[in-house]
Amino acid sequence: MIVVIGMISRWVHNVVFSLGIVLLLGLVPVPAQADSGFAPVDRPGPQLSVPPEQLQAALSCHGDPGGDLQPVLLSPATSVTPEQNYSWTYAKAFTAQDRFWCSVTMPDHTMGDIQVAGEHLVHSIREVHRLTGQRIAVLGHSQGGMSMRWALRFWPDVRPVVDDVIGMAPNHGTEAMPGCGPSPTSCEPAVWQQQADTEFMRALNSRTETFPGISYTVVYTRHDEVVTPPESAELHTGDGLISNVATQDVCATNTSTHLLVGTIDPVTYALEHPGPADPARVDTSVCGQPLMPHVDPASVNTYLQPLSALPGLASTALPGVNLVGAPSVDREPQLRCYVYAAGC
């Protein structure tokens, strides 16, 4: 069965690759002196524009909020739901640990305006902290590892309640996306926003990438076919505790791709200790493991969820193709007034 799941995972990867999701990541963040037009990092965040009942309905929590283990909030990748991303991987692992965890379902299969996803994360961070009384960890794959940084950048009140940020993610946008730009075409909002040199990416990385008191772990693979060059995922600026780790730094023979590093990769799972990841803490026996703990090759859900994600992946990769009902736009969504130092 392990061979079978490996074949399924690589088949999904090949489908995604053939659809054209080969994203060329952009350059380093814009220098701080060029960021003066964006809001100061200590300015209070705005009131959330998404109705409270919608924010609350998007959050799903599991386990005992009074438990001793650090609570975790799961943030999904572009084009998928938390069920497709995590129900067969991290959700099972955290449940087995008796760890309180929550997930947030973004509008439009996580392909809508990432500014709206950021509001969902702000609400979810506040709510998980309220329920547990603890500082929390936020874990995300792909867009889910980047969008949490939008919440931290523009809502300073959530920074003290976040202890760890763990992302298997691009952090600086993409140079090219099939069919999107430079001339206007029809792509989902999040697809536009994740290109290099967008206003969204400039705002996200403005003034600083990390904040003091928070541990940031970026896990990536040098075989990433989506984040290229893979090192572009790394974070460097700010006063947060930063650890950028390639899975090959732990296991030189690790062959995980973008999809696998965010789902079943055992090295990624092994790096997720409290605090910034330290490869020296990882037992190298993990290099001989084909799957992260609690992924069950005998479970139908292990195969069902990756397969159910294919329509969303196709919608992301192919302009004009919309199989999940997400909106399509001909340009990057306008940034909200709170993003700028002078407002609108």
Summary of the structure (lengths in Angstrom):
residues: 344
radius of gyration: 18.6
end to end distance: 56.1
largest distance: 57.7
contacts: 1193
relative contact order: 0.19
helix: 40%
strand: 15%
